[in-house]
Amino acid sequence: MKVLVLGMPRTGTQSLADALERLGIGPVYHMREVGKNKHQGLWIEALDAKFEGRGEPYDRNRFDRILGSYEAVADYPAAIFAAELLSAYPEAHVILSIRHSEDAWLASMEYTLWHAHVHQPVPNPSPMAPLSAKYHRHCWGNDLPAHGVAAYREHNALVRTLMERSGRRLLEYAPGDGWEPLCEFLGLEVPVEPFPRSDDWAEYKRMVEAEKEKGKGKGEV
């Protein structure tokens, strides 16, 4: 494992994952890898051990069942296990992806993951639904608008504290920071090509924003 990107979702993790691969660090394990590899059950097992005391906590051997063929990791569900991953992979560079504004992070979450969660069909046939339900419950008490910002602050504070205690270097990185701080941190040359801007949720977010604007036009609150 070469790089752990331990920021929460909607902090530019997908763009960072694509940037790492263009720098020759890959493959990168991102949320999109979960369903592709049918890893939902393993992550649920890890969540049950962490939050519900059921089963053995995940260590390097257990994480390697999921991450063993990857050189970097970013996004949920992996970032939920920041402390465990830091312990499992002490050799890795560590990046905390953040947003410049807590309000911007919360709004982005509400337009994407949270909106999809509260508008899902019942029952939800998606293979990702049980995993999604687990992390929404454990990470912000199934109420992102009320508890999301506190969860964001606590997560970032935990990563900073653990890194300070360990003496390891930490790069805090926000969308728009570009290649330079990333490449300097990793000891790599800055590419000529533009920094990637990737977001699987972009179309969904535009749809939600359009719905909200339409509602405002009709006088809905």
Disulfide bonds with the S-S distance in Angstrom:
none
